[in-house]
Amino acid sequence: MLNTKQQEFVDYAVSKYNTNELTVSELKEANKHFGCKYAPQWLIKNADYKIGKSLFKLPVEASDVSTVKTESKSGTAEKLMTKAPEVETKSEAAYIVSSLTGNIVPKKDPVFVSFGNYPDVKSIIKSNMFYPIFITGLSGNGKTMGVTQACAENKRELIRVNITIETDEDDLLGGYRLKDGQTVWQNGPVIEAMERGAVLLLDEIDLASNKIMCLQPILEGSGVFVKKINRFVKPADGFNVVATANTKGQGSDDGKFIGTNVLNEAFLERFPITFEQKYPSVSVEEKILVNTLKKSGLADKDFCKKLVTWADVIRKTYFDGGVDEIISTRRLVHIIQAFSIFRKKIKAIEVCTNRFDDDTKNSFMELYSKVDGGASAEEIAEQQRQSDISSQVDDNDSESDDQDVI
């Protein structure tokens, strides 16, 4: 007994080739009509349908079969042929089983260095369990790359979706699309990941609106009813959801991450575990920069070390409230890449810090000159502390002078 999709394939293949005996290549060609790259597995893996080497017999009703004469090199032979079914105009849209083809396992990145929560993320993905993960942390600290490389190491398929304020059910679950002049249904990335048993990465989830509440049942691991096509989709083994965000779904009070929203509490509760991603340690970050430079065929460990020291001082100052900007690991990688292109260290730093306002950029460049001159992070921190004390004394003296004038 064939299901609806299998029967549609048989009807189309018979009408296309006017026979019920097809080779593997003909089966593959027919299946392209339904958005699939390969021959239908339900047919070629069933021994009942195989009648010869790379030759299969489609299941058709006996009343639709007639005998015709065909010419071959060996002479005239009789062959069972099927009558082409009458073409009927259907009001409903055709259904595309899959919009993704081929291997979607990420590649290993030679620059990547394991740190922080990576071993835990890798263990969850390796387990093949459905156990949603929420990863939060400042921009450019490797949240997305960690998930990508965990999938690469475990040879797991990954489907990444970048969330915006406009992302809705149609973007996530799927919708009707125009293909070859015909309205067809195309699966969204969430349905694709569920059916393939892949890892679904929802990147920048805190940029979403309440339209992503359609994911509620999916985050429970119980499947979802796609009402537009009246079909219930159950997740295959291995399916899991990972979300990344700069916030914890409570919005951004300091305005650093404009566009982030307060997410529904019930939605957040469906993530059983939350990892707080921090920037890598000095030693790990230095190794990342060395690997990046090595990938470009260069080597300058001293420059990498100075950049990491520079970024470390800036971050400590940022967390103490001394500056409003920060140098991320991604920004350091950008500087190394710029250096591999221009072969000039100061120019590489300048072009990669031009995104900051002039005062911030100048203070960052001045700070690097101190690091480049051999000053350690401790010495620079002490200089800044003394500078802060001097500024405070000057402010107090100014206030005292004002009081004398009064």
FENDA-V975915 format. One record per backbone hydrogen bond with DSSP energy under -1.0 kcal/mol. CO is the residue of the C=O (numbers start at 1). NH is the residue of the N-H. Records with the same first field share a line. If there is no record, write none. Layout:
CO: NH ; NH
This chain:
3: 7
4: 8
5: 9
6: 10
7: 11
8: 12
9: 13
10: 14
11: 15
12: 16
13: 17
14: 18
20: 58
22: 56
23: 27
24: 28
25: 29
26: 30
27: 31
30: 33
31: 34 ; 36
32: 35
40: 44
41: 45
43: 46
46: 49
49: 57
52: 55
54: 24
55: 51 ; 52
56: 22
61: 64
62: 65
64: 83
66: 81
68: 79
70: 77
72: 75
75: 72
77: 70
79: 68
81: 66
94: 185
104: 158
109: 112
115: 118
117: 121
118: 122
119: 123
120: 124
121: 125
122: 126
123: 127
129: 131
133: 243
134: 275
135: 245
136: 277
140: 330
142: 146
143: 147
144: 148
145: 149
146: 150
147: 151
148: 152
149: 153
150: 154
151: 156
157: 199
159: 201
161: 203
164: 167
168: 172
169: 173
172: 190
173: 188
175: 186
177: 184
179: 182
182: 179
183: 94
184: 177
185: 96
186: 175
188: 192
189: 193
190: 194
191: 195
192: 196
193: 197 ; 198
194: 236
198: 240
199: 159
200: 242
201: 161
202: 244
203: 163
204: 207
205: 208
206: 261
209: 212
210: 213
212: 215
213: 216
215: 219
217: 222
218: 221
224: 233
225: 227
226: 229 ; 231
231: 226
233: 224
236: 239
240: 200
241: 133
242: 202
243: 135
244: 205
245: 137
249: 263
257: 260
264: 268
265: 269
267: 270
268: 271
273: 134
275: 136
281: 285
282: 286
283: 287
284: 288
285: 289
286: 290
287: 291
288: 292
289: 293
290: 294
291: 295
293: 298
294: 297
300: 304
301: 305
302: 306
303: 307
304: 308
305: 309
306: 310
307: 311
308: 312
309: 313
310: 314
311: 315
312: 316
313: 317
314: 318
315: 319
316: 320
317: 322
318: 321
328: 332
329: 333
330: 334
331: 335
332: 336
333: 337
334: 338
335: 339
336: 340
338: 342
339: 343
344: 348
345: 349
346: 350
347: 351
348: 352
350: 353
353: 356
357: 361
358: 362
359: 363
360: 364
361: 365
362: 366
363: 367
364: 368
365: 369
366: 370
367: 371
368: 372
369: 373
370: 375
371: 374
376: 380
377: 381
378: 382
379: 383
380: 384
381: 385
382: 386
383: 387
384: 388
385: 389
386: 390
387: 391
388: 392
389: 393
390: 394
391: 395
392: 396
393: 397
394: 398
395: 399
396: 400
397: 401
398: 402
399: 403
400: 404
401: 405
402: 406
